[in-house]
Amino acid sequence: MLTRIAIALLLGATSLAAAAGDRVVTSADLGDKWPLTIDSGTLQCRPFMGSLQILTIRADGKTWAVNGTAIGQGFPEIDPIWKGNPEISGARINIGPLIDLAKSLCQ
């Protein structure tokens, strides 16, 4: 009886876990909200420790962190390919739309 309960709990936990995903994204996907200096890459979301996600983008043979969780896991910061904001000196284009798109791959 306990074995059946344990199996049921494991199966339930597995179905609740977020699925990982990836997809090729291009500047056309976000239009003028595209925050990177590269034209395209493979965006990836990997579930991590409960409700967190590791968000990355792979381009030209290198994988970059898109969020702080990915930085914490050792991926290099995205700064070298993060587009500057031409309207505000020293600022960057909002990366939020890319983060939202990456998070949607874990759902």
C-alpha positions as CSV (number, residue, x, y, z in Angstrom):
1,M,0.0,0.0,0.0
2,L,2.8,2.5,0.9
3,T,4.5,1.6,-2.4
4,R,1.4,2.6,-4.4
5,I,1.1,5.9,-2.5
6,A,4.8,6.6,-3.1
7,I,4.5,5.9,-6.8
8,A,1.4,8.1,-7.1
9,L,3.2,10.9,-5.3
10,L,6.2,10.6,-7.6
11,L,4.0,10.6,-10.7
12,G,2.1,13.6,-9.5
13,A,5.3,15.5,-8.7
14,T,6.6,14.7,-12.2
15,S,3.5,16.1,-13.9
16,L,3.8,19.3,-11.9
17,A,7.4,20.0,-12.8
18,A,7.9,22.7,-15.5
19,A,9.1,21.4,-18.8
20,A,12.3,22.6,-20.4
21,G,12.3,24.1,-23.8
22,D,14.3,26.0,-26.4
23,R,13.7,27.7,-29.7
24,V,15.4,29.8,-32.3
25,V,14.6,33.5,-31.9
26,T,15.4,36.3,-34.2
27,S,15.3,40.1,-34.1
28,A,12.1,39.8,-36.1
29,D,10.4,38.1,-33.2
30,L,10.7,41.2,-31.0
31,G,11.1,43.9,-33.6
32,D,12.3,47.2,-32.2
33,K,12.3,45.6,-28.7
34,W,15.1,43.2,-29.7
35,P,17.7,43.9,-27.0
36,L,20.8,42.2,-28.5
37,T,23.5,43.0,-31.0
38,I,23.3,39.6,-32.6
39,D,20.5,38.9,-35.1
40,S,19.4,35.4,-33.8
41,G,20.2,32.7,-31.3
42,T,18.7,29.7,-29.5
43,L,16.8,30.8,-26.5
44,Q,16.5,28.2,-23.7
45,C,14.7,27.8,-20.4
46,R,15.6,25.1,-17.9
47,P,13.6,24.7,-14.6
48,F,15.8,25.1,-11.5
49,M,15.1,24.5,-7.8
50,G,11.4,24.8,-7.7
51,S,10.0,28.0,-9.4
52,L,13.3,29.3,-10.7
53,Q,14.5,29.0,-14.3
54,I,17.9,29.1,-16.0
55,L,17.4,31.3,-19.0
56,T,20.1,31.4,-21.7
57,I,20.7,32.2,-25.3
58,R,23.2,30.4,-27.6
59,A,24.8,32.2,-30.5
60,D,28.0,31.9,-32.5
61,G,29.1,29.0,-30.4
62,K,28.7,30.7,-27.0
63,T,25.9,30.4,-24.4
64,W,25.0,33.6,-22.5
65,A,23.1,34.1,-19.3
66,V,19.8,35.9,-19.9
67,N,18.9,36.1,-16.1
68,G,20.6,36.2,-12.8
69,T,19.9,32.5,-12.1
70,A,21.9,31.6,-15.2
71,I,24.7,33.8,-14.1
72,G,24.7,32.1,-10.7
73,Q,25.1,28.8,-12.5
74,G,28.2,29.9,-14.2
75,F,27.0,31.2,-17.6
76,P,28.7,34.4,-18.8
77,E,26.9,37.6,-18.5
78,I,25.1,38.8,-21.6
79,D,26.6,42.3,-21.5
80,P,28.9,41.9,-24.5
81,I,25.9,41.3,-26.8
82,W,23.3,43.4,-24.9
83,K,22.5,46.4,-27.1
84,G,23.0,49.9,-25.7
85,N,20.0,52.3,-25.5
86,P,20.6,55.1,-28.1
87,E,18.3,57.5,-26.2
88,I,20.0,57.1,-22.7
89,S,23.7,57.2,-22.4
90,G,25.1,54.3,-20.5
91,A,21.8,52.4,-20.4
92,R,20.8,49.2,-22.2
93,I,17.7,48.3,-24.2
94,N,15.1,46.6,-21.9
95,I,15.8,42.9,-21.8
96,G,12.4,42.1,-20.2
97,P,10.7,41.0,-23.5
98,L,13.4,38.5,-24.1
99,I,13.2,37.2,-20.6
100,D,9.4,36.8,-20.9
101,L,9.9,34.9,-24.2
102,A,12.4,32.6,-22.6
103,K,10.2,32.0,-19.5
104,S,7.4,31.0,-21.8
105,L,9.5,28.0,-23.0
106,C,9.3,26.4,-19.5
107,Q,5.5,26.4,-19.5
